[in-house]
């Protein structure tokens, strides 16, 4: 009981430190609002029409930016479903086994009916000792949050949160709107920034706010643009930051494009299939975060094979990639079955497949 006091104090200090970057961003945004609205638009711009247009556009961008930032910060990362957690009896059985090979046999038995396709570099089942669960595909343990995060991208100190399946769309919108926010300020402040150097502004405190507003917006624009472009590339390739650093390992080997379904489907997987929700910080990503369609370059020998009588499947092998689909529970199979965009009908070939005992899903190669 004695160590609990110092441990709680340490945890409290860490919590305060983790919020410092968020507080820093909040203070900069609050100052930029004061400098742009009051010092630039109200105090420095004489033309009423220009002032009204600037303020209207600015507030639309500002609201979307703050909304996306709020959602990125306060959306809790999703953790693996209970199906991936070990039962009490499995935990005891695993603890009794000393040999790693025997433990792997137990884990393979548990993972047999789960939609798990990725492995460790050594080919073992991905298991988290800390959380005592089998890691779903694209799931990683965050040392800061001390939890396993579904489709973990990275832990971002600027939002004091893990960026993963539940808030990756919000993070992308946060980058987009913050970049647009900075670019709009830079563009509309440029004329008055030039007036500052040509002595065209009255000698008031507003000119110093205009000066620093232009410099800060310009610098943030450069850094945000590079980060936004990088994450756009990741979305197009259907990779997380962690997968870009270390490619996922499947049973057939490492495959950096294992989860890529083509540009359109990669985009829809993050932003959803309803275009009206794309620019809005409302969750619309497809799936449950525990199972993802894969484009296996080489068919997995341990997975169910394709129906032998399906001639259309072999005929379309050059046009698309096939991957087997295990029997999944409803919550796990949502991404694979509930959205028509992931399984496209191809005429008579699909009719043959429906009568087969082992389901095989064919995804067109859009790359």
N, C-alpha and C positions, 0 to 999 in steps of 0.2 A: 504493500500500500504506500510505502514511503516514496518510491520513485515517481508515483503518479503526479505529485505536485510539480516537481521540476519538468516532467514531461509535458504537462498541460501548459505550463508557462512557455516552454519552448515552442509548442504547437501554436499558441496564441501569437507569439512574436513572428513566427513564420507566416501566419495568416495576414498579419499587418504588412509585412514586407511584400507578400505576393500582390497586395492591392495597390502598392505604390505606383507601378507603371500605369495602371488604369486611372488612378487619381491624376497622374501627370497628363495623360491624354485628355481627361475631362477638363482640367484647368486650361489647357491650350485651346480646346474647342470653345470653352466659355469666353476666353479672352478674344478669340477670333470673331465670335458672335458680336461682342461689344465693339470691337474695332471696325468690323464691316458695317453693321447696322447703324450704330450711333455715330461713329467718327467719320466713316466714309460716306454712307448714303445720306444720312440726315444732316450732318454738319458740312460736308464738303461738296456734294453734288447739288447744283442749283436747278437743273432741269427737272421739273416735277415728273414728266413722263418717264424719263430715264430712271429716276429714283424709284418710281412705282414698279417698273418692269424688273429692275435689279432686285428689289425686295421680294417680289412675288416668286421669281425663279429661285432666288437664294433660299427662301424658307421651304420651298418644296424639296430641294436637294438636302437641306439641313434636316428636315423631318425624316426623310428616308434614310439618311446617313445615321442619325441617332437611333432610329428604330432598329436598323440592322446591327448596329454595335451593341445595343441592349440585348437583342436576341442571341447574339454570339456569346455574350458574357453570361447570361442567366439561363440559357438552355442547358439542362443537365445532360452530360454525356450518357449515352445508352450503354448498358452492361449486358453481357450474354444472358440469354434466357435460361430458365431453370433446367431445361433439357440438357444443357452442357455442363451442369454442375454434378459433382460426384455425389452419389447417395452415401448414407452413413456406412452401409455394408461395404460399398466399393472403396471407401476411404480406409476402412480397417483392413480390407484385403490388400490394398496397395501398400499400407504401412508394414504389413507382415512380410512382404517380399523384399529381400535385400538386393537381389540381382536386377540390374537395369533391364535385361532382356525379358524377365518375367513381368516386370512392371509394364513394359511396352505391350506385352501380350494382353494384359488386363485392359490397358487403354485402347488397344485396337478393337477389343471386343465391345467396349462401351461406344466407341466411335463408329461402329459398323453401320448403325442406323441413323447417323447424323450426317448432315450435308457438309462434311469436312473433306476438302481436297488438298489443302496445303500441308506441308510437312516442315520439319526443321532441316537444316543443312545436311544433317546426317541421315535424314529419311525417317526420323522418329515422329510420333504424334506430338503435336504442340500442346503442352500441358503447363498450366500456371501453378507452381507450388504455393504461391502466396494466396491466390484466390481459390485454389483447389477446384479448378474446372478445366475442361478441354477448351482450348481456344478456337472459336469459329474462324473461318477464313477472314483474313485482313484485320483480325482483332489483335491488339497488343496491350501489354501491361504498362500503365503510366506510373513512373516512380514518384511523380509529384502528387497525383491524385490518389495513388496507391489502389488503383482499380484497373480491371481489364476494360478497355474501351473498344466498342464496336467500330470497325473501319477507322482506326485511329490514324490521323494525319500527322499531328504534332501537338505538343503542349505549348500554347502561345502565352507568354508572360504579359503581352499587351491587352489581353482579354481575361487573364487569370483563369483560364479554362482550357480543357482539352478540346481540340478541334477534331471532330469525328463524324460519324454517320448522322447524328441528331442535329448538328449545327454547321455542317460544312457548307450548305447552301447559304446560310446566314453569313458565314465568314466570307464567302465569295461576294455576296452583295455588299458587305461592309467594305471590302477592298474597292469594289466598283464605285460605290457612292462616295467614299472618302476621297478617291482619286478625282471623281467628278467635282466634288466640293472644292478641292484644292485648285483644280484647273479653272473652275468658274471664278474663284476669287482672284487668281493670277491674271486671267484675261480681263476682268472688269476693273481691276486695280491698276493695270499697266499704265493707262493714260494719266492717272493721277500720280503714279510713281514717277513718271517722266516729268510731270509738272513740279514735283518736289526738287528735282535736280536743276530745272530751268527757272527756279524761283517763281513759279506760277501759282503756288499755293500760299495762302495767308499764313503768317507766322503764329500758328497755334499748335496746341499739343496734338491735333489731329494728324498733322503731317508725319509725326514720328510713328504713330500707329499705322499709317498707310505704308510707310517705309518698311517696318518690320513685318507687317502683314504680307507684303509682296514677297519678301525674302523667305519667310517661313513657309508660305503656301508653295512657292517654287521648289524649295528643297524637299518638302514632303511629297510633292508631285513626282519627283524623280524616283524616290525610294518606293513609293506606292505603285508607280507604273511598272517597275521591274518585278515587284512581288506579284502584282496582278497578272502580268503576262506569264510569269512562271506557273501560277496556279491555273490559268486558262489552258496552258499546255498540258498540265496534269489532268484536268478534266477531259480534254480531248483524247488523251491516252488511257483514261480510266485508271490512273495510278494515284496513290497517296504519296506524300513526301517521303515516308518511310520506304515505300516500295520503289520510289525512284532512286533511293540510296542503295537499297538491297532488294533485288528482284525476288518475288515470291517463289518458293520451291514447291513444285507439285511432285507426285509420285514418279512422273516420267522425267523430272529434272527441273532446273531453273527456267522460268519463262517470264520475261518482263512484260509480255503482252497477254498473259494468261487471262486477265479479266477484261481485256479490250473487246468491245462489241462493234466497233466502228464509231465514227464521230457522232452521228445522230443519237444512237442509243446510249453512248457514253454520257452525252449531255443530258438526255432525258432521265438517266438514272439518278443524277444529282438534282435537277431542277423539276422533274416531274413531267407528265405528259399533257398538262393543261397550261397552255401558253399564258393565260391570264394571271397565273400565280408566279410566273418566272421572276418579274421585277419586285415582287412583294416579299418581305421577310416573314412568310408563313410557311410552315413545313409542308413540302410537297414531294420530297424525294421518294423514289420507288423502293419497295422492299421492306424488310424488317431488320436489315443490318447484320443478320446472322448467316444468310446464304446469298450467294451471288452467282449469276450465270457465268460460265467460264468458256473460253474458246481454246480448248486443248489442242495443241499442235499435233501431239502424238496421243492416241487413245490410251487410256489407263488400262493396263492388263488386269488390274484387280477389280475394275468396275464391270457391271453387266455389259455384255457385248451387244452389238447392233443385231436386229432381227435378220436372220439368214435369208428370209424370203423377200426382203424389201429391196427390190432392184432399184427403186427410185433413190434410195439413200446412197447407194454406191455411185449412182449416175451423177448425183449432185455434189459429190465429194470435192470436185475441183472448184465448184462455185462457192461452197460454204464450208464451215467447220462444224463438226458434230461433237456433242458432248453428252454423256449419259446422265440421266437424272435419277437419283435415289428416291425411294419413297420418303416423303417429308410430311411433317405435321403441317396443319393449316398455316400457323404463324410463320413457319420456316419456308413454306413453298410459295408465299405470296408474290415474291419477285418473279418467280418462274412461271406462275400459272394465271395470276389475276389480271395481268396487263397484256393485251393482245400484241403490243409492240415488241415483246420479247420472243414471241413464237409466231412466226409469219407463215400463213398457209401457202402451200405451193401446189395447189391442184390435186391431181390424182395421187401424187407421191405421198401426200399427207394422209389420204384415205387408207393407203396400205399400212402406214405407220400406226394408225389408230387401232388396227386389229392385232398389232404385235404385242407380245407379252412384256417385253422390256422397252419402256419408252425412251425414245432418242429425240432430242431437240436439235434442230438445225437452225443455225443463225447465219444470215447472209453476211458476207464479208463486205463491209461498207468502206473499208479503208481505201 
